[in-house]
């Protein structure tokens, strides 16, 4: 656990220390410039400036879609997925979704699971802002925008957004939306193309448990209904 915490917190701590200095001596304008140079801006990384719309998707999960799924049981969780996909459980680290996907020529699904209150406990900055649940943490991440950074807390969540959103193809065409499906709710970022589809799903259950599902779908075989069917099979072990 100590090694895991060290991997994800070291870079963030260094960045936040530099940002705190900029806030004290340079103000919000210089802080936004620092974010743009260190992470990127809307032109370089369009997804950083994409946020969910006001409408909440409430899909009715088609159980028939998952009847032929293959079950996968990992140390921390289980999930069922369509045939033809490699399924991998991942831990949180900066580029987990990019490095491994580049090594895979086929369709792949990455899944992640963290317990109730994990992110607020991991990051003291969130606790300082009164954020104590995974759901609130993820909401702040998804609505963060570089151009709206005024405080250290704002900058923190822009940094987190750059970590949480994986490769979704051409980011200019990506759509981010809220959803509620049964006892789970969250955000789905997706990009549907002729040759391949991308889905990045950040999910929190009613009990506060967090799941991440990332799908790179070569051949564009899956649609939103299929992905929500996958989400419906998520469970902790």
Phi, psi and omega in degrees: 000319180299319180295320180296315179297320182297318182301317187271335185269333186302308181298317181296319180298317179297314180297316181294326177296317178295321180293321178299321177297316181294321179298318183291321188249345184239339180083176184301323182298313179293326178297316179295323177296320179296317178300315182298319181285322185276328183243310181143172178235187184295330180285319182282318182229082184305328184295336178296334183254008175267135178227160179293147175285176181286332182287138180255121176289133178232073184290145172266112186292127178273105182298335181295332181293329185264359184295333179256009178294155176264128179281143177232129179243121181248174181302326185248349187198171174225156180201154174243143186218158179296156175295151178093001179244137168279136182240126186229133171272134183239161173254163181285121170202158197308315188240031187301327184275343184265310184298312183291323181294322179296336179277350183252125180273347184253190179284142185213149176233127174253137179232150183216147182219133174222149185285170179306132177074011187299308187291316176299326178288328181288324185243111181296332180300323178294319179297323179297332180269004179081017180267117186236000180235154176300322182297315178294321179299311181295323179298316178297322179298311186291332181264002179291142177221133180303321184288349180255009181291123177230335185231171177298323178297318177301315181296321179303314184284336171293318176300315179297323180296322179294337178274319188284329184269116182274192177294120176236032179074219178291105187297334181295336181261358183286145178242136178243131184217155171273153175212157172225127180216104181065232182267015180229147182214164180163217187223140176234128175248124185218156179217113182258122181232177181291323188258331180203149178245150178234138178221127175237117187238125176249116193235137173233131179276169178300334179276358176095001179285143181254137171231146171238134173232123176239129183236125168248112191250090178291132181092355176052054182271336186258148173243184181300320180299322178295319182292320177294331175294320176298314180302323182295341182267355182297139177203148174280156179239000000 
